[in-house]
Every structure is written in C-alpha cells, then in structure tokens.
Amino acid sequence: MNLIDTLERLGVSYHFEDEIEELLERFFNLKSNYADEAYDLYTVALHFRLFRQHGYRISCGVFKKFVDDNGKFKETIISDARGLLSLYEAAYLRVHGEDLLEEALAFTTDNLKSMAPYLSSTLGKQVDHALVQSIHFGNPRIEARNFISIYQEDESKNEFLLRFAKLDYNSLQMLHKQELYEVSRWWKELDLVSKLPYARDRVVECFFWAMGVYHEPQYSVARIMLTKTIAMTSIIDDTYDAYGTVEELEVFTEAIMRWDVSEIDRLPEYIKPFYSALLNLYEQFEEELSQQGRSYAVHYAKEALKELVRTYYVEAKWFIEGYLPPFSEYMGNALITCTYVYHTTTSLLGIKSVTKEDFEWLSNKPKMLVASLIICRLIDDIATYEVEKERGQIATGIESYMKENGVTKEVAVDKFFEMATNAWKDINEECLRPTSSNSREILMRILNLERIIDVTYKGNEDGYTQPQKVLKPHINALFIDPTVV
C-alpha cells in the first residue's frame, strides 16, 4: 500500500492502473482486522484513504481503537506526527454522518499546527504543505511536482522510482508544452482579444484548467478541445458581465439559441467575429468526432452552452436592473452560471469511451454534478464578492444570503464554506461503489474540476482573474521549469 501511495503521489500511477486496481481489490477482500495492534495509526489511515480514493466502502470504524470512551482521540497518538498526518489526509474523504472523521480533522489540524515547527525537515515540509493543500483536494499534477521535491529528500527513497518520476514528469511537460503551443497559436489566429478589448486574455490559464481535469497523455485531444471551449466561454462571460447592453445581450442570446450563421446579421458589430468563430469551432468538433462515430457528443455541448447563455442573460438583467433575488432564486440560476455543467460536458467531448448514455446521465444533473456546481458557485462567490461589490454588483450570493437571513458577511462566508464542505461529502459518497454505474473515468473529471476550484481560489483569491497572485507559480512549475534529473 505504501508503494501504491508513492506511485500515485509521484504522478506515475497512470502507468500501472490495472495492477493497482487488482492489488487494491485483493487487499480489500482480505477484510483485514484493523483492530489488531499490528496496524498503527499511519497504516490504518493510509489504507482507509487509498480504499476510499478508489471507491471502496471502508468504514470509518477502523479508527475506533484510537478513540477513548468519551469519543475523543487518545492523547497517546498526539506525539505520532506521521500518523496524525496520515489521519488528517484520510479525513478529507469523509461522507455525511461520519462524526468521527469530523473530530479527526479538527484534532489532527490543531496538533499538526502545534508540532510543525519542531518536526524534521522532510516531515515538516509535508505537514506545512498539507495544512495548506490536502491530497484529496489538490490538483494531482501540482501535487506530484511538490511530492517529487519532498521524496528526493527522503532517506528511504527508491532512487530508481524517483528518477522514473522525474523523467515522466518532464516527458509529460513536453507534451503539455506542445499542446499549449497549439492552442496559443489557434487563439492568436482568431485574434478575438484585439477585437474585444474588454475580454480577459487567459488562454494559458484555460489550458491550466483543462490540464487539471486530465493530465495523462491519452487525453491530449480532450485537453485541447476543453481548452478551446473554456477560452470561448470566458469571452461570453465577459460580454455578459462587463460590456453588453440588455438589448445587445438579448439579441446575442437569441442567436446562440438558434445556432445559425444567418443570425450574424442581427448581431452588434463587435460580437460578430466571435459568433462566427464559435460556430466554426463546433463545426470542427463535429467533423473530428464524426470520424469516431461520436458526433452526437457535440449536441450535448451545444445544449449546455445554450443553457449557460440563458442564465448569463438573467444574471446580466439582474445587474443592470439592480435586482437582488432571494437566495433560492439566485442559486437556481447561479449553479449554471458557474459554468461547470458546460465544462463538465465539454470535458467529455474528446474521450472516446464516453457514450451517449453518459451524456444523457450528465444532462439530467446527477447528485455528483450538482454537488460540483455548489462548490464551484460558493467558493467563487466568496473569492469575488469584494470586487463585484466595488463594481456595483448587488445580485451576488453573499449579498442575497446576508439580506435574506439578516447576517453579516462573515457569517454568510462561514455558511458558504459549510455548504461547500457538505457538497464535498456528497462527491465523496458518489465516488464510492456501487453508488454510481458510471465509469471512474467520468467521475474523475468531475472530481478534478473541483480540485481546480480549490487551487484557483486558494486563500479566497480569484486566481483566474488575477493569475499572477495564485496561478503563476503553478504555471511555471507545470509548463516552464522541468525537474532536475
């Protein structure tokens, strides 16, 4: 199990997926007696985390031997830094009703913070990083780069495995650079930013998001498709959010609904090049996917975009009219404007194994997707509240919740974090077998989209709008600086 964990954290487990799955199934079916003294806290927590990460329903009751008669964790484990760190990471995979893991997270967080300054260099670095970014919530590619730097200082490291991980990281980085060059060239040739000066020029950040959804080499086509759709959505967002009049946005919304090149004559001059480019992009997608017999996938992407644009229009009208909706009305619209229905749908375009039935499942907004939307919406609202308030935007989630419940901003923010935490529990539950009949390949796309939110809005900062503050170090590590072999 230690080897499996090391392979995953070094970012090379995709080479051994079948072998890892076979071993985990074999270990799980052994039904180990974790009450046995042979299993220390580190080991029990590691097994729990790995089984949960792979969808196995292991009970949190395995931790009961570390709890006293009052339901509190025993004082005897406070000095076990390695075990506490393992338990801390495991607690992030909790589901509803697991009060023991709620207690575990609070207990380990407090004690790890207290002992961090006194730990050895390698373990101390792991603790410091974990307190900022848990494994489960982290972007796998970013976390791999960080773990490589920690693992190479570990006296018990496997030199061959370390070298393999570094070479693999650099090899994937070269592939990602080639893809980034391709989408950057496409973006430059479109030249939409010069024609729409109000739009954010964020194609690199868009590729960062796509790479966060899937970094493995077999998803190269899917990454490029997703990057292009995110970049186009960003312009649509800025058009509704910061530029168009109600009349212009109404015409543009109708044009998207009709999806017909003849609509271009009705559009304002400034948006015509974009509308033409959008229709051309989807036509290219259809041509490419028709070769696989999957052109039907584009229909679902179009429908998701139409739904997104309709809700953007509602949001824009609220802003222009100065309307503050009740919180339930706000969320009904805002869960779509967070863009994750659309991005989840388009993330599946380039995956050959995804079927029409999978798209139908997604279009019905299953529980896992709704949980994903809630997290994205609430965390985004927290990070962007002050900026939107300065712009005169009153139809925000925080403002709506404050007014409806008669509470302060601080109380509203705490409630938003609480709701997001509960949504994470829904996601964790939906990833367990046999809750979902869908492949883990699809579930991982939704999970990874949530991980991008956690990284991009770290510290309540809007990393997409202001990438220099949050994303620049990650972008440098992922696309510019190779590991030293």
VEXDREN-2710 file (C-alpha; in Angstrom, 1 decimal):
% VEXDREN-2710
k/r/px/py/pz
1/MET/0.0/0.0/0.0
2/ASN/2.9/2.3/0.7
3/LEU/4.2/1.7/-2.9
4/ILE/0.8/2.4/-4.4
5/ASP/0.6/5.7/-2.4
6/THR/4.1/6.6/-3.6
7/LEU/3.3/5.9/-7.2
8/GLU/0.2/8.0/-7.1
9/ARG/1.7/10.9/-5.3
10/LEU/4.7/10.9/-7.7
11/GLY/2.2/11.2/-10.5
12/VAL/3.2/7.9/-12.3
13/SER/0.3/5.6/-11.2
14/TYR/-1.4/6.0/-14.6
15/HIS/1.2/3.6/-16.0
16/PHE/0.0/0.9/-13.6
17/GLU/-3.7/1.4/-13.3
18/ASP/-4.7/-2.2/-13.8
19/GLU/-2.1/-3.5/-11.5
20/ILE/-3.0/-1.1/-8.7
21/GLU/-6.7/-1.9/-9.1
22/GLU/-6.0/-5.6/-8.9
23/LEU/-3.9/-5.2/-5.8
24/LEU/-6.4/-2.9/-4.0
25/GLU/-9.2/-5.3/-4.7
26/ARG/-7.2/-8.2/-3.4
27/PHE/-6.2/-6.2/-0.2
28/PHE/-9.8/-5.1/0.3
29/ASN/-11.2/-8.6/0.1
30/LEU/-8.8/-9.8/2.7
31/LYS/-11.0/-7.9/5.2
32/SER/-8.1/-7.0/7.5
33/ASN/-8.7/-6.8/11.2
34/TYR/-7.6/-3.2/11.8
35/ALA/-8.3/-3.5/15.5
36/ASP/-5.1/-5.7/15.6
37/GLU/-2.2/-3.9/17.3
38/ALA/0.0/-4.6/14.2
39/TYR/-1.9/-1.8/12.4
40/ASP/-0.7/1.6/13.7
41/LEU/-2.4/4.9/13.0
42/TYR/-0.3/5.7/9.9
43/THR/-1.1/2.4/8.3
44/VAL/-4.8/2.3/9.1
45/ALA/-5.3/5.9/7.8
46/LEU/-3.3/5.2/4.7
47/HIS/-5.3/2.1/3.9
48/PHE/-8.6/4.0/4.6
49/ARG/-7.6/6.9/2.3
50/LEU/-6.4/4.7/-0.6
51/PHE/-9.5/2.5/-0.5
52/ARG/-11.8/5.5/-0.3
53/GLN/-9.9/7.2/-3.2
54/HIS/-10.6/4.2/-5.3
55/GLY/-14.2/3.9/-4.4
56/TYR/-14.1/1.1/-1.8
57/ARG/-16.6/1.3/1.0
58/ILE/-14.3/1.0/4.0
59/SER/-15.9/2.1/7.3
60/CYS/-14.5/4.9/9.4
61/GLY/-15.0/2.5/12.3
62/VAL/-11.4/1.3/11.7
63/PHE/-10.3/4.3/13.7
64/LYS/-12.3/3.5/16.8
65/LYS/-9.3/1.9/18.5
66/PHE/-7.6/5.3/18.6
67/VAL/-10.6/6.9/20.4
68/ASP/-11.3/6.9/24.1
69/ASP/-14.6/6.2/25.9
70/ASN/-15.7/9.8/25.6
71/GLY/-15.4/9.7/21.8
72/LYS/-12.2/11.8/21.7
73/PHE/-8.9/10.7/20.1
74/LYS/-6.5/9.3/22.6
75/GLU/-3.7/11.5/24.0
76/THR/-1.2/8.7/23.2
77/ILE/-1.3/9.4/19.5
78/ILE/-0.5/13.2/19.8
79/SER/3.2/12.5/19.5
80/ASP/2.8/10.4/16.4
81/ALA/3.3/13.1/13.7
82/ARG/3.4/10.7/10.8
83/GLY/0.2/9.0/12.0
84/LEU/-1.6/12.3/12.6
85/LEU/-0.7/13.5/9.1
86/SER/-2.0/10.2/7.6
87/LEU/-5.2/10.6/9.6
88/TYR/-5.5/14.3/8.5
89/GLU/-5.4/13.3/4.9
90/ALA/-7.8/10.5/5.3
91/ALA/-10.4/12.7/7.0
92/TYR/-10.9/14.7/3.7
93/LEU/-12.6/11.6/2.2
94/ARG/-15.4/11.6/4.8
95/VAL/-19.1/11.4/3.9
96/HIS/-22.2/12.5/5.7
97/GLY/-22.7/11.1/9.2
98/GLU/-19.1/10.4/9.9
99/ASP/-18.7/12.4/13.1
100/LEU/-15.6/10.5/14.0
101/LEU/-13.8/11.9/10.9
102/GLU/-15.1/15.4/11.7
103/GLU/-13.4/15.1/15.0
104/ALA/-10.3/13.6/13.4
105/LEU/-9.9/16.6/11.1
106/ALA/-10.2/19.1/13.9
107/PHE/-7.9/17.0/16.2
108/THR/-5.2/16.5/13.6
109/THR/-5.3/20.1/12.3
110/ASP/-4.7/21.5/15.8
111/ASN/-2.0/19.2/16.7
112/LEU/-0.1/19.3/13.4
113/LYS/-0.1/23.1/13.5
114/SER/1.4/23.0/17.0
115/MET/4.1/20.5/16.2
116/ALA/5.0/21.6/12.6
117/PRO/7.9/23.9/13.7
118/TYR/9.6/21.1/15.6
119/LEU/9.5/18.4/13.0
120/SER/12.3/17.1/10.9
121/SER/12.8/18.9/7.6
122/THR/11.1/16.3/5.3
123/LEU/8.2/15.6/7.6
124/GLY/7.8/19.2/8.5
125/LYS/7.6/20.2/4.8
126/GLN/4.9/17.6/4.3
127/VAL/2.9/18.9/7.2
128/ASP/3.2/22.5/6.2
129/HIS/2.1/21.8/2.7
130/ALA/-0.8/19.5/3.8
131/LEU/-2.2/22.2/6.1
132/VAL/-2.5/24.4/3.1
133/GLN/-3.4/21.8/0.5
134/SER/-4.7/18.3/1.3
135/ILE/-4.0/15.5/-1.1
136/HIS/-7.7/14.8/-1.9
137/PHE/-8.5/18.4/-2.7
138/GLY/-5.2/19.1/-4.6
139/ASN/-4.6/19.1/-8.3
140/PRO/-2.8/15.8/-9.0
141/ARG/-0.2/17.3/-11.3
142/ILE/0.7/20.2/-9.0
143/GLU/0.9/17.8/-6.0
144/ALA/3.1/15.4/-8.0
145/ARG/5.7/18.2/-8.6
146/ASN/5.6/19.1/-4.9
147/PHE/5.9/15.5/-3.7
148/ILE/8.9/14.8/-6.0
149/SER/10.8/17.6/-4.3
150/ILE/9.9/16.1/-0.9
151/TYR/10.5/12.5/-1.8
152/GLN/14.0/13.2/-3.1
153/GLU/15.0/14.3/0.4
154/ASP/13.6/11.1/2.0
155/GLU/16.4/8.9/3.2
156/SER/14.3/5.8/2.4
157/LYS/13.5/6.8/-1.1
158/ASN/13.8/4.4/-4.1
159/GLU/16.3/6.1/-6.4
160/PHE/15.0/4.3/-9.5
161/LEU/11.4/5.3/-8.8
162/LEU/12.5/8.9/-8.1
163/ARG/14.4/9.1/-11.4
164/PHE/11.5/7.5/-13.3
165/ALA/9.0/10.0/-11.8
166/LYS/11.3/12.9/-12.8
167/LEU/11.7/11.7/-16.3
168/ASP/8.0/11.0/-16.7
169/TYR/7.2/14.5/-15.3
170/ASN/9.5/16.1/-17.9
171/SER/8.1/13.9/-20.7
172/LEU/4.6/14.9/-19.9
173/GLN/5.6/18.5/-19.6
174/MET/7.0/18.5/-23.1
175/LEU/3.6/17.1/-24.4
176/HIS/1.7/19.8/-22.5
177/LYS/4.0/22.5/-23.9
178/GLN/3.2/21.2/-27.4
179/GLU/-0.5/21.3/-26.7
180/LEU/-0.2/24.8/-25.2
181/TYR/1.6/26.0/-28.3
182/GLU/-1.1/24.6/-30.5
183/VAL/-4.0/26.3/-28.6
184/SER/-2.0/29.5/-28.2
185/ARG/-1.5/29.6/-32.0
186/TRP/-5.2/28.9/-32.5
187/TRP/-6.1/31.7/-30.1
188/LYS/-3.7/34.1/-31.7
189/GLU/-5.0/33.4/-35.2
190/LEU/-8.6/34.1/-34.0
191/ASP/-7.4/37.4/-32.7
192/LEU/-10.6/37.9/-30.7
193/VAL/-8.9/39.8/-27.8
194/SER/-7.9/42.7/-30.1
195/LYS/-11.5/42.9/-31.4
196/LEU/-13.0/42.6/-27.9
197/PRO/-10.7/44.7/-25.7
198/TYR/-13.0/44.1/-22.7
199/ALA/-12.3/40.4/-22.7
200/ARG/-9.7/38.7/-20.5
201/ASP/-6.8/37.2/-22.4
202/ARG/-6.5/33.9/-20.4
203/VAL/-5.7/31.1/-22.9
204/VAL/-2.8/29.8/-20.7
205/GLU/-5.0/29.8/-17.6
206/CYS/-7.7/28.0/-19.7
207/PHE/-5.1/25.3/-20.6
208/PHE/-4.1/25.1/-16.9
209/TRP/-7.7/24.3/-16.1
210/ALA/-8.0/21.7/-18.8
211/MET/-4.7/20.1/-17.8
212/GLY/-6.1/19.9/-14.2
213/VAL/-9.1/17.9/-15.5
214/TYR/-6.8/15.3/-17.1
215/HIS/-3.0/15.4/-17.5
216/GLU/-2.3/11.9/-18.8
217/PRO/-1.1/11.6/-22.4
218/GLN/-4.2/9.7/-23.7
219/TYR/-6.3/12.8/-23.1
220/SER/-4.3/15.1/-25.4
221/VAL/-7.2/15.7/-27.8
222/ALA/-9.7/16.1/-25.0
223/ARG/-7.4/18.7/-23.3
224/ILE/-7.2/20.8/-26.5
225/MET/-10.9/20.7/-27.1
226/LEU/-11.7/21.6/-23.5
227/THR/-9.2/24.5/-23.5
228/LYS/-10.8/26.0/-26.6
229/THR/-14.3/25.8/-25.1
230/ILE/-13.1/27.3/-21.8
231/ALA/-11.5/30.2/-23.7
232/MET/-14.6/30.9/-25.7
233/THR/-16.8/30.7/-22.6
234/SER/-14.5/33.2/-20.9
235/ILE/-15.3/35.8/-23.6
236/ILE/-19.0/35.1/-23.4
237/ASP/-18.8/35.6/-19.6
238/ASP/-17.0/38.9/-20.0
239/THR/-19.5/40.1/-22.7
240/TYR/-22.5/39.5/-20.3
241/ASP/-20.6/40.6/-17.2
242/ALA/-18.9/43.7/-18.3
243/TYR/-19.9/45.1/-21.7
244/GLY/-23.1/44.3/-23.5
245/THR/-26.4/46.3/-23.0
246/VAL/-29.6/44.4/-22.3
247/GLU/-30.7/44.9/-25.9
248/GLU/-27.4/43.6/-27.3
249/LEU/-27.3/40.7/-24.9
250/GLU/-30.9/39.7/-25.8
251/VAL/-30.0/39.5/-29.5
252/PHE/-26.9/37.6/-28.8
253/THR/-28.7/35.2/-26.5
254/GLU/-31.3/34.5/-29.2
255/ALA/-28.5/34.0/-31.8
256/ILE/-26.9/31.3/-29.5
257/MET/-30.3/29.7/-29.1
258/ARG/-30.9/29.5/-32.8
259/TRP/-27.3/28.5/-33.6
260/ASP/-27.5/29.6/-37.2
261/VAL/-24.9/31.5/-39.2
262/SER/-27.7/33.7/-40.7
263/GLU/-28.1/35.2/-37.2
264/ILE/-24.9/37.0/-37.6
265/ASP/-26.5/39.9/-39.5
266/ARG/-28.7/40.7/-36.4
267/LEU/-25.7/40.9/-34.0
268/PRO/-23.9/44.0/-32.9
269/GLU/-20.7/44.5/-35.0
270/TYR/-18.3/43.9/-32.1
271/ILE/-19.6/40.4/-31.4
272/LYS/-19.9/39.1/-35.0
273/PRO/-16.4/37.8/-35.3
274/PHE/-16.8/35.8/-32.0
275/TYR/-20.1/34.3/-33.1
276/SER/-18.7/33.2/-36.4
277/ALA/-15.6/31.7/-34.6
278/LEU/-17.8/29.9/-32.1
279/LEU/-20.0/28.2/-34.8
280/ASN/-16.8/27.3/-36.7
281/LEU/-15.3/25.7/-33.7
282/TYR/-18.2/23.5/-33.0
283/GLU/-18.4/22.5/-36.7
284/GLN/-14.7/21.4/-36.4
285/PHE/-15.6/19.4/-33.4
286/GLU/-18.4/17.6/-35.3
287/GLU/-16.1/16.8/-38.2
288/GLU/-13.4/15.5/-35.8
289/LEU/-15.8/13.4/-33.7
290/SER/-17.8/12.1/-36.7
291/GLN/-14.7/10.1/-37.6
292/GLN/-15.2/8.2/-34.3
293/GLY/-18.9/7.9/-34.8
294/ARG/-19.4/10.3/-31.9
295/SER/-20.6/13.5/-33.5
296/TYR/-23.7/13.2/-31.2
297/ALA/-21.5/14.4/-28.4
298/VAL/-21.4/18.0/-29.8
299/HIS/-25.2/18.2/-29.5
300/TYR/-24.9/17.9/-25.7
301/ALA/-22.1/20.5/-25.6
302/LYS/-24.3/23.0/-27.6
303/GLU/-27.3/22.4/-25.3
304/ALA/-25.1/23.0/-22.2
305/LEU/-23.8/26.2/-23.8
306/LYS/-27.3/27.4/-24.6
307/GLU/-28.4/26.8/-21.0
308/LEU/-25.3/28.7/-19.8
309/VAL/-26.0/31.7/-22.0
310/ARG/-29.7/31.8/-20.9
311/THR/-28.6/32.1/-17.3
312/TYR/-25.9/34.6/-18.1
313/TYR/-28.6/36.8/-19.6
314/VAL/-30.8/36.5/-16.5
315/GLU/-27.8/37.5/-14.4
316/ALA/-27.0/40.4/-16.6
317/LYS/-30.5/41.7/-16.3
318/TRP/-30.4/41.5/-12.6
319/PHE/-27.2/43.6/-12.5
320/ILE/-28.5/46.2/-14.9
321/GLU/-31.9/46.5/-13.2
322/GLY/-30.3/46.4/-9.7
323/TYR/-32.4/43.4/-8.7
324/LEU/-31.3/41.3/-5.7
325/PRO/-33.1/37.9/-5.9
326/PRO/-33.9/35.7/-3.0
327/PHE/-31.2/33.2/-2.2
328/SER/-33.0/30.2/-3.7
329/GLU/-33.7/32.1/-6.9
330/TYR/-30.1/33.3/-7.1
331/MET/-28.7/29.7/-6.6
332/GLY/-31.2/28.3/-9.2
333/ASN/-29.6/30.5/-11.8
334/ALA/-26.0/30.7/-10.4
335/LEU/-25.4/27.0/-10.3
336/ILE/-25.5/27.1/-14.1
337/THR/-23.5/30.4/-14.5
338/CYS/-20.7/28.9/-12.5
339/THR/-20.0/27.2/-15.9
340/TYR/-19.4/23.7/-14.5
341/VAL/-22.4/22.0/-16.3
342/TYR/-20.9/23.2/-19.5
343/HIS/-17.3/22.5/-18.7
344/THR/-18.0/19.0/-17.4
345/THR/-20.0/18.2/-20.6
346/THR/-17.2/19.6/-22.9
347/SER/-14.6/17.8/-20.9
348/LEU/-16.0/14.5/-22.2
349/LEU/-16.0/15.5/-25.9
350/GLY/-12.6/14.2/-26.6
351/ILE/-12.8/11.0/-24.5
352/LYS/-13.6/8.1/-26.9
353/SER/-15.0/5.8/-24.3
354/VAL/-17.8/8.2/-23.3
355/THR/-21.1/7.2/-24.7
356/LYS/-24.4/8.8/-25.5
357/GLU/-25.8/7.3/-22.3
358/ASP/-23.1/9.0/-20.3
359/PHE/-24.0/12.4/-21.8
360/GLU/-27.7/11.7/-21.0
361/TRP/-26.8/10.9/-17.4
362/LEU/-24.9/14.2/-17.1
363/SER/-27.7/16.2/-18.8
364/ASN/-30.0/15.0/-16.0
365/LYS/-27.8/16.7/-13.5
366/PRO/-27.0/13.8/-11.1
367/LYS/-26.2/14.4/-7.5
368/MET/-22.4/14.4/-8.0
369/LEU/-22.7/17.1/-10.7
370/VAL/-25.0/19.2/-8.5
371/ALA/-22.5/19.0/-5.6
372/SER/-19.8/20.0/-8.0
373/LEU/-21.9/23.1/-9.1
374/ILE/-22.5/24.1/-5.4
375/ILE/-18.8/24.0/-4.6
376/CYS/-17.8/26.0/-7.7
377/ARG/-20.5/28.6/-7.2
378/LEU/-20.0/29.2/-3.5
379/ILE/-16.2/29.3/-3.5
380/ASP/-16.2/31.6/-6.5
381/ASP/-18.7/33.9/-4.7
382/ILE/-16.6/34.1/-1.6
383/ALA/-13.5/35.0/-3.7
384/THR/-15.1/37.6/-6.0
385/TYR/-17.5/39.2/-3.5
386/GLU/-15.5/42.3/-2.7
387/VAL/-14.5/43.0/-6.3
388/GLU/-18.1/42.6/-7.5
389/LYS/-19.3/44.9/-4.7
390/GLU/-16.9/47.6/-5.8
391/ARG/-18.3/47.3/-9.4
392/GLY/-21.8/47.9/-8.0
393/GLN/-23.0/44.3/-8.4
394/ILE/-25.6/43.6/-5.8
395/ALA/-27.0/40.4/-7.2
396/THR/-24.3/38.3/-5.5
397/GLY/-24.7/35.1/-3.5
398/ILE/-23.2/36.6/-0.4
399/GLU/-25.4/39.8/-0.6
400/SER/-28.5/37.7/-1.2
401/TYR/-27.8/35.4/1.8
402/MET/-26.9/38.3/4.1
403/LYS/-30.2/40.1/3.3
404/GLU/-32.4/37.1/3.5
405/ASN/-31.0/35.8/6.8
406/GLY/-30.1/39.2/8.4
407/VAL/-26.5/38.2/9.0
408/THR/-23.1/39.7/8.5
409/LYS/-20.7/39.0/5.6
410/GLU/-18.5/36.9/8.0
411/VAL/-21.5/34.7/8.9
412/ALA/-22.5/34.3/5.3
413/VAL/-19.0/33.3/4.3
414/ASP/-18.8/30.7/7.1
415/LYS/-22.2/29.3/5.9
416/PHE/-20.9/29.1/2.3
417/PHE/-17.9/27.2/3.4
418/GLU/-20.1/24.9/5.4
419/MET/-22.4/24.2/2.4
420/ALA/-19.3/23.6/0.2
421/THR/-18.0/21.1/2.8
422/ASN/-21.3/19.3/2.7
423/ALA/-21.2/19.2/-1.1
424/TRP/-17.7/17.6/-0.9
425/LYS/-19.2/14.9/1.2
426/ASP/-21.8/14.3/-1.5
427/ILE/-19.0/14.0/-4.1
428/ASN/-17.1/11.6/-1.8
429/GLU/-20.2/9.5/-1.4
430/GLU/-21.0/9.4/-5.1
431/CYS/-17.5/8.2/-5.9
432/LEU/-18.0/5.1/-3.7
433/ARG/-19.1/1.8/-5.3
434/PRO/-21.7/0.9/-6.3
435/THR/-23.5/4.2/-5.9
436/SER/-22.8/5.2/-9.5
437/SER/-22.9/2.9/-12.5
438/ASN/-20.7/5.4/-14.4
439/SER/-17.0/4.7/-15.0
440/ARG/-14.4/6.2/-12.7
441/GLU/-13.1/7.9/-15.9
442/ILE/-16.1/10.2/-15.9
443/LEU/-16.3/10.6/-12.1
444/MET/-12.7/11.7/-12.0
445/ARG/-13.4/14.5/-14.5
446/ILE/-16.0/16.0/-12.1
447/LEU/-13.7/15.4/-9.1
448/ASN/-10.7/17.1/-10.8
449/LEU/-12.8/20.1/-11.8
450/GLU/-13.5/20.6/-8.1
451/ARG/-9.8/20.3/-7.3
452/ILE/-9.1/23.1/-9.7
453/ILE/-11.5/25.3/-7.8
454/ASP/-9.7/24.6/-4.6
455/VAL/-6.4/25.5/-6.1
456/THR/-7.5/28.6/-8.2
457/TYR/-9.4/30.2/-5.3
458/LYS/-6.9/29.3/-2.6
459/GLY/-6.9/31.9/0.2
460/ASN/-10.2/33.4/-1.1
461/GLU/-8.3/34.9/-4.1
462/ASP/-9.6/34.9/-7.6
463/GLY/-6.8/33.2/-9.3
464/TYR/-8.4/33.2/-12.8
465/THR/-8.9/37.0/-12.9
466/GLN/-5.6/37.7/-11.2
467/PRO/-3.4/34.7/-12.1
468/GLN/-0.2/36.5/-11.0
469/LYS/-1.3/36.1/-7.4
470/VAL/-2.2/32.5/-7.3
471/LEU/-1.6/30.5/-10.5
472/LYS/1.8/31.9/-11.8
473/PRO/4.0/29.6/-9.6
474/HIS/1.9/26.6/-10.6
475/ILE/2.0/27.5/-14.3
476/ASN/5.8/28.0/-14.2
477/ALA/6.2/24.6/-12.5
478/LEU/3.9/22.8/-14.9
479/PHE/4.8/24.3/-18.2
480/ILE/8.2/26.0/-17.9
481/ASP/10.5/24.5/-15.3
482/PRO/11.4/20.8/-15.7
483/THR/12.5/18.7/-12.8
484/VAL/16.3/18.3/-12.4
485/VAL/17.1/14.6/-13.1
END
